[in-house]
Amino acid sequence: MPPGPRLFRPGFLGRAARMVAAAMGLWAAFMPAAGRAAAADAAMPSAVVFAYDRFGEDQTPSVSIRIDQFEAHLEELTSGDYQVLPLPRILEALRGGKPLPDRAVAITIDEASRSAFQEAWPRLKAAGLPFTLFVATDAVDRGSPNHMSWSEIRQLAAAGVTIGALGTSTQSLVPRSPGEIAADLRRMADRMKAELGQRPALFAYPQGEYSLAVRDVVKDLGYAAAFGQQSGVLYPQADPWGLPRFVMNEAYGSVDRFRLAANALPLPVSDLTPDDPLVTVNPPPLGFTIGDGIGDSSRLACFAAGQGRTVLERVAEDRVEVRIKDPLPPGRARVNCTLPAGEGRWRWLGVQFLIPE
């Protein structure tokens, strides 16, 4: 087996939204990199964000975590090695280059399912851990027995839970036109304003899927940040409307994987190509320029879902191209790149592609 971990899975703002957006502003550039990787890490604030959906729903293991797995995650997070912070606080620190504690973590939950309210919320409240809930509004409006009610969501908001937006549904936005996407997200925001008193400032792409066109609509609508489901670590130069999260479900929810992700460090890159996750050439010609001060980049390894370790070609001193051998199958596909950072920690870059049928 090759070295390294192989984790695969892929102008209407209200007052509160304007406050978050103002705090975000333009994301700051990297601090000057130090000569050693450890010094660079000390200078660069970063954070890991986890994404959950449903809890203890064995009939949907691809989007659900077992309760014993979730409890093991909470035990790890409350061990004293991590700082679990509200997501808006992390975003503000990243935007301003302000310090964050080592192993800063945020928790997010998508969809507002009934099991999130009945199983996750009491455990998170008892542990004193903040989290963000991304709401899909149509299921709540229908009074679905598998989802929270607006009254329950208001209860969470009153308790300090950050409420973000997932869309009107959990269906991917990628197949729709920009006009349809904008209309759908405006309708969703209007419902949240009517029920919660404010429009959302943070967005999570349904199923983690987005194209460059979808990203641009979300940005133009004024969202301060948007999150996918590609693995990786938040850092100041990361695209605010394409931020990564480590997804937790039954298959990928072991405490060992959780601990590995919670200890991850950023793998800063620039000039990532292709810039659109929606693939037009398959296999996609993946390439990026590695940031300074990250240690021995010769130990970088990249893994394509279903294909294992890829061949890397260094076309310049800091420019790497990933040679994906075979075309990726239709749907979501991921490439994860890792670099050992010492003390059992790994730098992490995840890229998600969407391959048309």
The 8 nearest C-alpha neighbors of each residue, nearest first, counted from 0:
[[1, 2, 3, 308, 307, 5, 4, 302],
 [2, 0, 3, 308, 307, 4, 300, 5],
 [3, 1, 0, 4, 300, 5, 298, 308],
 [2, 4, 5, 1, 337, 300, 339, 338],
 [3, 5, 6, 2, 337, 345, 259, 1],
 [6, 4, 7, 3, 302, 335, 307, 337],
 [5, 7, 4, 8, 335, 251, 256, 230],
 [8, 6, 5, 304, 333, 335, 9, 334],
 [7, 9, 6, 251, 246, 333, 304, 250],
 [229, 351, 228, 333, 331, 8, 332, 207],
 [11, 221, 12, 220, 219, 13, 222, 17],
 [12, 10, 13, 220, 221, 198, 185, 188],
 [13, 11, 16, 17, 198, 10, 221, 14],
 [12, 14, 16, 198, 197, 15, 17, 11],
 [13, 15, 17, 16, 18, 12, 197, 198],
 [16, 14, 18, 17, 13, 19, 197, 200],
 [15, 17, 200, 13, 12, 19, 18, 14],
 [18, 16, 20, 14, 15, 19, 12, 21],
 [17, 19, 15, 21, 16, 20, 22, 14],
 [20, 18, 22, 16, 21, 17, 23, 15],
 [19, 21, 223, 17, 23, 22, 18, 16],
 [22, 20, 18, 24, 23, 19, 17, 223],
 [21, 23, 19, 20, 24, 91, 18, 94],
 [22, 24, 20, 21, 94, 91, 19, 25],
 [25, 23, 21, 22, 20, 26, 94, 223],
 [24, 26, 27, 23, 94, 95, 21, 239],
 [25, 27, 94, 235, 24, 236, 28, 23],
 [28, 26, 94, 235, 95, 25, 96, 29],
 [27, 29, 236, 235, 30, 26, 96, 94],
 [30, 28, 31, 236, 235, 27, 43, 32],
 [29, 31, 32, 42, 28, 43, 96, 39],
 [32, 30, 29, 33, 42, 39, 291, 28],
 [33, 31, 39, 292, 291, 30, 34, 42],
 [34, 32, 39, 38, 35, 292, 31, 36],
 [33, 35, 292, 32, 36, 38, 39, 291],
 [34, 36, 38, 33, 37, 292, 39, 294],
 [35, 37, 293, 294, 39, 292, 38, 40],
 [38, 36, 40, 39, 35, 41, 293, 33],
 [39, 37, 41, 33, 35, 40, 36, 42],
 [38, 40, 33, 36, 42, 32, 37, 41],
 [39, 41, 37, 43, 42, 38, 36, 44],
 [40, 42, 38, 39, 43, 37, 44, 101],
 [43, 41, 39, 40, 38, 30, 44, 32],
 [44, 42, 40, 41, 39, 45, 30, 29],
 [45, 43, 99, 98, 234, 93, 42, 96],
 [44, 46, 234, 233, 43, 232, 99, 265],
 [45, 47, 103, 233, 104, 232, 102, 48],
 [46, 48, 104, 232, 261, 233, 105, 103],
 [47, 49, 105, 244, 104, 106, 245, 46],
 [50, 48, 245, 106, 244, 107, 246, 105],
 [51, 49, 246, 107, 108, 245, 244, 247],
 [52, 50, 108, 247, 107, 246, 109, 53],
 [51, 53, 109, 108, 62, 63, 110, 50],
 [54, 52, 63, 115, 114, 62, 112, 64],
 [53, 55, 64, 63, 114, 56, 65, 115],
 [54, 56, 65, 66, 57, 64, 63, 53],
 [57, 55, 58, 54, 59, 63, 53, 60],
 [56, 58, 59, 60, 55, 63, 65, 64],
 [57, 59, 56, 60, 63, 55, 61, 62],
 [58, 60, 57, 61, 56, 63, 62, 53],
 [61, 59, 63, 62, 57, 249, 58, 248],
 [60, 62, 59, 63, 248, 249, 250, 64],
 [63, 61, 60, 248, 52, 59, 53, 64],
 [64, 62, 53, 60, 248, 54, 56, 61],
 [65, 63, 248, 249, 54, 55, 66, 53],
 [66, 64, 55, 68, 67, 249, 54, 69],
 [65, 67, 69, 55, 68, 70, 54, 64],
 [66, 68, 70, 69, 65, 71, 64, 55],
 [69, 67, 71, 65, 66, 70, 252, 72],
 [70, 68, 72, 66, 71, 67, 65, 73],
 [69, 71, 73, 67, 72, 68, 66, 74],
 [70, 72, 74, 68, 69, 73, 67, 75],
 [73, 71, 69, 75, 70, 74, 254, 76],
 [72, 74, 76, 70, 75, 71, 77, 69],
 [73, 75, 71, 77, 72, 76, 70, 78],
 [74, 76, 72, 78, 73, 77, 71, 258],
 [77, 75, 73, 74, 78, 81, 72, 80],
 [76, 78, 74, 79, 75, 73, 81, 126],
 [79, 77, 75, 76, 80, 74, 81, 73],
 [78, 80, 77, 81, 76, 82, 75, 74],
 [81, 79, 78, 76, 82, 102, 77, 75],
 [82, 80, 102, 79, 76, 103, 83, 104],
 [81, 83, 103, 104, 84, 102, 100, 80],
 [84, 82, 104, 105, 103, 81, 128, 129],
 [83, 85, 105, 82, 104, 86, 129, 88],
 [86, 84, 88, 129, 87, 130, 105, 89],
 [85, 87, 89, 88, 105, 84, 90, 131],
 [88, 86, 90, 89, 85, 91, 19, 161],
 [89, 87, 91, 86, 85, 90, 92, 84],
 [88, 90, 86, 92, 87, 91, 93, 85],
 [91, 89, 87, 93, 92, 88, 94, 86],
 [90, 92, 94, 88, 89, 93, 23, 22],
 [93, 91, 97, 89, 95, 90, 94, 96],
 [94, 92, 235, 90, 96, 91, 95, 234],
 [93, 95, 26, 91, 23, 27, 92, 96],
 [96, 94, 97, 92, 93, 27, 91, 26],
 [95, 97, 93, 94, 92, 27, 98, 235],
 [96, 98, 92, 95, 93, 99, 44, 94],
 [99, 97, 44, 92, 96, 100, 43, 42],
 [98, 100, 44, 101, 97, 103, 92, 45],
 [101, 99, 103, 102, 98, 82, 44, 81],
 [100, 102, 103, 99, 81, 82, 45, 46],
 [103, 101, 81, 262, 104, 100, 82, 46],
 [102, 104, 46, 82, 101, 100, 83, 81],
 [103, 105, 83, 47, 46, 48, 82, 84],
 [106, 104, 48, 83, 84, 86, 85, 49],
 [107, 105, 130, 49, 48, 131, 50, 104],
 [108, 106, 131, 50, 130, 132, 49, 51],
 [107, 109, 51, 132, 52, 50, 133, 131],
 [110, 108, 133, 52, 111, 132, 51, 134],
 [109, 111, 134, 135, 112, 133, 52, 165],
 [112, 110, 134, 147, 146, 109, 115, 132],
 [111, 113, 146, 115, 114, 110, 147, 145],
 [112, 114, 146, 145, 147, 116, 115, 117],
 [115, 113, 117, 116, 118, 112, 54, 53],
 [116, 114, 119, 112, 113, 118, 117, 53],
 [115, 117, 120, 113, 114, 118, 119, 147],
 [116, 118, 114, 115, 113, 119, 120, 121],
 [117, 119, 114, 115, 116, 120, 121, 54],
 [120, 118, 115, 122, 121, 116, 123, 117],
 [119, 121, 116, 123, 122, 118, 124, 115],
 [122, 120, 124, 123, 119, 125, 118, 117],
 [123, 121, 125, 119, 124, 120, 126, 118],
 [122, 124, 126, 120, 128, 125, 121, 119],
 [123, 125, 127, 121, 126, 122, 120, 128],
 [124, 126, 122, 123, 127, 121, 128, 120],
 [127, 125, 123, 124, 128, 122, 77, 73],
 [126, 128, 124, 125, 123, 129, 122, 77],
 [127, 129, 123, 126, 124, 83, 130, 84],
 [130, 128, 85, 84, 160, 127, 83, 106],
 [131, 129, 106, 107, 160, 85, 161, 105],
 [130, 132, 161, 107, 162, 160, 108, 106],
 [131, 133, 108, 162, 163, 107, 109, 134],
 [132, 134, 163, 164, 109, 165, 110, 162],
 [135, 133, 110, 164, 165, 111, 136, 132],
 [136, 134, 167, 168, 165, 166, 110, 137],
 [135, 137, 167, 139, 138, 134, 140, 187],
 [138, 136, 140, 167, 139, 168, 135, 141],
 [137, 139, 141, 140, 143, 136, 142, 135],
 [140, 138, 136, 142, 137, 141, 148, 146],
 [139, 141, 137, 142, 138, 136, 143, 148],
 [142, 140, 138, 143, 139, 137, 136, 144],
 [143, 141, 139, 140, 144, 138, 148, 146],
 [142, 144, 145, 141, 146, 138, 139, 140],
 [145, 143, 146, 142, 113, 147, 148, 112],
 [146, 144, 113, 143, 112, 147, 114, 138],
 [147, 145, 112, 113, 143, 144, 111, 139],
 [146, 148, 113, 112, 111, 151, 139, 149],
 [147, 149, 151, 150, 139, 152, 142, 146],
 [148, 150, 152, 151, 153, 139, 147, 194],
 [151, 149, 153, 148, 152, 154, 147, 194],
 [152, 150, 154, 148, 153, 149, 147, 155],
 [151, 153, 149, 155, 154, 150, 156, 148],
 [154, 152, 156, 150, 151, 155, 157, 149],
 [155, 153, 151, 157, 152, 156, 150, 158],
 [154, 156, 158, 152, 153, 157, 160, 151],
 [155, 157, 160, 153, 159, 158, 154, 152],
 [156, 158, 154, 155, 159, 153, 160, 152],
 [159, 157, 155, 156, 160, 154, 153, 124],
 [160, 158, 156, 157, 161, 155, 129, 130],
 [159, 161, 156, 155, 130, 131, 158, 162],
 [162, 160, 131, 132, 159, 156, 163, 130],
 [163, 161, 132, 131, 133, 160, 156, 199],
 [164, 162, 133, 201, 199, 202, 132, 134],
 [163, 165, 133, 202, 134, 166, 199, 201],
 [166, 164, 135, 203, 134, 133, 205, 202],
 [167, 165, 135, 168, 164, 184, 187, 136],
 [166, 168, 136, 135, 137, 187, 183, 165],
 [169, 167, 135, 166, 170, 137, 136, 138],
 [168, 170, 205, 135, 171, 206, 166, 165],
 [171, 169, 168, 205, 172, 206, 166, 167],
 [170, 172, 205, 173, 208, 206, 169, 174],
 [171, 173, 175, 174, 170, 180, 213, 209],
 [172, 174, 175, 171, 209, 210, 213, 208],
 [175, 173, 172, 176, 171, 213, 210, 180],
 [176, 174, 173, 172, 179, 180, 177, 178],
 [175, 177, 179, 178, 180, 174, 173, 212],
 [178, 176, 180, 179, 181, 216, 175, 213],
 [179, 177, 181, 176, 180, 182, 175, 183],
 [178, 180, 182, 176, 177, 181, 175, 183],
 [181, 179, 177, 183, 178, 182, 184, 176],
 [180, 182, 178, 184, 183, 179, 185, 177],
 [183, 181, 185, 179, 180, 184, 178, 186],
 [182, 184, 180, 186, 181, 185, 179, 187],
 [185, 183, 187, 181, 186, 182, 166, 188],
 [186, 184, 188, 182, 187, 183, 181, 189],
 [187, 185, 189, 183, 184, 188, 182, 190],
 [186, 188, 184, 190, 167, 185, 189, 166],
 [189, 187, 185, 191, 198, 190, 186, 192],
 [190, 188, 192, 186, 191, 187, 185, 193],
 [191, 189, 193, 187, 188, 192, 194, 186],
 [190, 192, 188, 194, 193, 189, 195, 198],
 [191, 193, 197, 196, 198, 189, 195, 190],
 [192, 194, 190, 191, 196, 195, 189, 197],
 [195, 193, 191, 192, 196, 190, 149, 153],
 [196, 194, 192, 191, 197, 193, 153, 198],
 [195, 197, 192, 193, 194, 198, 191, 13],
 [198, 196, 192, 13, 195, 199, 191, 15],
 [197, 199, 192, 13, 188, 191, 12, 16],
 [198, 200, 163, 201, 16, 164, 197, 188],
 [199, 201, 16, 222, 223, 163, 19, 198],
 [202, 200, 163, 224, 199, 222, 223, 225],
 [201, 203, 225, 164, 163, 165, 224, 226],
 [204, 202, 226, 165, 225, 227, 164, 205],
 [203, 205, 207, 227, 208, 165, 226, 206],
 [204, 206, 169, 207, 171, 165, 170, 208],
 [207, 205, 208, 204, 171, 169, 170, 228],
 [206, 208, 227, 228, 204, 205, 209, 9],
 [209, 207, 206, 204, 205, 171, 227, 173],
 [210, 208, 213, 173, 214, 204, 207, 211],
 [209, 211, 213, 212, 277, 276, 275, 214],
 [210, 212, 214, 275, 213, 215, 209, 276],
 [211, 213, 215, 210, 214, 216, 177, 209],
 [214, 212, 210, 216, 215, 211, 209, 173],
 [215, 213, 211, 217, 212, 216, 210, 218],
 [214, 216, 218, 212, 213, 217, 219, 211],
 [217, 215, 219, 213, 218, 214, 220, 181],
 [218, 216, 214, 220, 215, 219, 222, 213],
 [217, 219, 215, 216, 220, 221, 222, 214],
 [218, 220, 216, 221, 217, 215, 222, 10],
 [221, 219, 217, 218, 10, 222, 216, 11],
 [220, 222, 219, 218, 10, 223, 12, 217],
 [223, 221, 200, 224, 218, 201, 220, 217],
 [222, 224, 20, 200, 201, 221, 23, 19],
 [225, 223, 239, 240, 201, 222, 202, 226],
 [226, 224, 240, 202, 203, 241, 201, 242],
 [225, 227, 242, 203, 241, 243, 204, 202],
 [226, 228, 207, 243, 204, 229, 242, 241],
 [227, 229, 207, 244, 9, 243, 246, 230],
 [228, 230, 9, 243, 349, 351, 227, 350],
 [231, 229, 349, 245, 244, 243, 228, 348],
 [230, 232, 348, 243, 347, 349, 244, 229],
 [231, 233, 265, 47, 46, 264, 243, 234],
 [232, 234, 46, 45, 47, 237, 242, 265],
 [233, 235, 45, 237, 236, 44, 93, 232],
 [236, 234, 93, 237, 27, 94, 26, 29],
 [237, 235, 28, 234, 29, 238, 26, 27],
 [236, 238, 234, 235, 239, 233, 242, 241],
 [237, 239, 241, 240, 242, 236, 26, 235],
 [240, 238, 224, 241, 242, 237, 225, 223],
 [241, 239, 225, 224, 238, 242, 214, 226],
 [240, 242, 238, 226, 239, 225, 227, 243],
 [241, 243, 226, 239, 227, 240, 238, 225],
 [244, 242, 229, 231, 230, 227, 228, 226],
 [245, 243, 48, 228, 230, 49, 229, 50],
 [244, 246, 49, 230, 50, 48, 247, 228],
 [247, 245, 50, 49, 244, 51, 228, 248],
 [246, 248, 252, 51, 251, 50, 245, 64],
 [249, 247, 64, 63, 252, 251, 250, 62],
 [248, 250, 64, 252, 60, 251, 65, 63],
 [249, 251, 248, 252, 61, 60, 253, 247],
 [252, 250, 248, 249, 247, 253, 256, 8],
 [251, 253, 248, 249, 247, 250, 68, 254],
 [254, 252, 255, 256, 251, 257, 68, 250],
 [253, 255, 257, 256, 258, 72, 71, 252],
 [256, 254, 258, 253, 257, 259, 252, 260],
 [257, 255, 259, 253, 258, 254, 260, 252],
 [256, 258, 254, 260, 255, 259, 261, 253],
 [257, 259, 261, 255, 260, 256, 254, 262],
 [258, 260, 256, 262, 257, 261, 255, 263],
 [259, 261, 263, 257, 262, 258, 256, 245],
 [262, 260, 258, 259, 263, 257, 47, 102],
 [263, 261, 260, 259, 344, 102, 258, 264],
 [264, 262, 260, 345, 261, 346, 344, 259],
 [263, 265, 346, 345, 232, 347, 262, 266],
 [266, 264, 232, 346, 347, 267, 234, 233],
 [265, 267, 346, 347, 348, 268, 264, 293],
 [268, 266, 290, 265, 289, 269, 236, 234],
 [269, 267, 289, 288, 290, 287, 266, 270],
 [268, 270, 288, 271, 287, 289, 267, 290],
 [271, 269, 287, 288, 272, 268, 286, 274],
 [272, 270, 287, 269, 286, 274, 273, 288],
 [273, 271, 274, 286, 285, 270, 287, 284],
 [272, 274, 275, 285, 271, 284, 276, 283],
 [273, 275, 272, 271, 276, 211, 270, 277],
 [274, 276, 211, 277, 273, 210, 278, 272],
 [277, 275, 352, 210, 353, 278, 351, 274],
 [278, 276, 353, 210, 275, 352, 354, 279],
 [279, 277, 354, 280, 353, 276, 352, 283],
 [278, 280, 281, 277, 283, 354, 355, 282],
 [281, 279, 283, 278, 282, 284, 326, 354],
 [282, 280, 283, 326, 327, 279, 278, 354],
 [281, 283, 326, 327, 280, 323, 325, 284],
 [282, 284, 281, 280, 285, 278, 273, 323],
 [285, 283, 286, 282, 273, 272, 321, 322],
 [286, 284, 321, 272, 283, 320, 273, 287],
 [285, 287, 320, 272, 319, 271, 321, 284],
 [288, 286, 271, 270, 319, 318, 269, 268],
 [287, 289, 318, 269, 268, 317, 270, 319],
 [288, 290, 268, 317, 267, 318, 287, 269],
 [291, 289, 267, 268, 288, 292, 293, 269],
 [292, 290, 293, 32, 289, 33, 294, 34],
 [291, 293, 36, 32, 34, 35, 33, 294],
 [294, 292, 36, 291, 295, 290, 39, 35],
 [293, 295, 36, 292, 296, 35, 340, 291],
 [294, 296, 297, 298, 293, 299, 338, 339],
 [295, 297, 298, 299, 294, 338, 293, 289],
 [296, 298, 295, 299, 300, 338, 294, 313],
 [299, 297, 296, 338, 295, 300, 339, 337],
 [298, 300, 338, 296, 297, 337, 301, 336],
 [301, 299, 336, 337, 298, 338, 302, 308],
 [302, 300, 336, 335, 309, 308, 337, 334],
 [301, 303, 308, 307, 335, 334, 309, 336],
 [304, 302, 334, 306, 307, 333, 305, 308],
 [305, 303, 306, 333, 334, 332, 307, 302],
 [304, 306, 307, 303, 327, 302, 332, 7],
 [307, 305, 303, 304, 308, 302, 309, 325],
 [308, 306, 302, 303, 305, 309, 304, 301],
 [307, 309, 302, 301, 303, 306, 310, 300],
 [310, 308, 302, 301, 323, 322, 311, 307],
 [309, 311, 322, 321, 312, 308, 323, 301],
 [312, 310, 321, 320, 322, 309, 313, 319],
 [311, 313, 320, 319, 314, 321, 310, 322],
 [312, 314, 319, 315, 318, 320, 311, 316],
 [313, 315, 318, 312, 319, 320, 316, 317],
 [316, 314, 318, 317, 313, 319, 288, 312],
 [315, 317, 318, 313, 314, 319, 288, 289],
 [316, 318, 289, 315, 288, 319, 313, 290],
 [319, 317, 288, 315, 314, 313, 287, 316],
 [318, 320, 313, 287, 286, 312, 314, 288],
 [321, 319, 286, 312, 311, 285, 313, 322],
 [322, 320, 311, 285, 286, 323, 310, 312],
 [321, 323, 310, 324, 311, 309, 320, 284],
 [324, 322, 309, 325, 321, 282, 303, 310],
 [323, 325, 322, 326, 309, 282, 306, 310],
 [324, 326, 323, 282, 327, 306, 281, 328],
 [327, 325, 282, 281, 328, 324, 323, 283],
 [326, 328, 282, 325, 281, 329, 332, 354],
 [327, 329, 330, 326, 354, 332, 331, 356],
 [330, 328, 354, 356, 355, 327, 331, 353],
 [331, 329, 354, 353, 355, 328, 332, 356],
 [330, 332, 353, 9, 352, 354, 329, 351],
 [333, 331, 352, 351, 9, 304, 353, 330],
 [334, 332, 351, 9, 304, 350, 352, 303],
 [333, 335, 303, 350, 302, 349, 304, 351],
 [336, 334, 349, 302, 301, 348, 350, 333],
 [335, 337, 301, 348, 300, 347, 349, 302],
 [338, 336, 347, 346, 300, 299, 345, 301],
 [337, 339, 299, 346, 345, 298, 340, 300],
 [340, 338, 345, 341, 346, 344, 337, 298],
 [341, 339, 345, 344, 346, 338, 342, 343],
 [342, 340, 343, 344, 339, 345, 37, 338],
 [341, 343, 344, 340, 339, 345, 262, 37],
 [342, 344, 341, 345, 340, 339, 259, 262],
 [345, 343, 340, 342, 341, 263, 262, 339],
 [346, 344, 339, 340, 263, 338, 264, 347],
 [345, 347, 264, 266, 338, 265, 337, 263],
 [346, 348, 337, 266, 231, 265, 336, 345],
 [347, 349, 231, 336, 266, 335, 337, 230],
 [350, 348, 335, 230, 231, 229, 334, 336],
 [351, 349, 334, 333, 229, 335, 352, 348],
 [352, 350, 333, 9, 229, 332, 276, 334],
 [351, 353, 276, 332, 331, 277, 333, 354],
 [354, 352, 277, 331, 330, 278, 276, 332],
 [353, 355, 329, 330, 278, 352, 277, 331],
 [356, 354, 329, 330, 353, 278, 277, 279],
 [355, 329, 354, 330, 328, 353, 331, 278]]
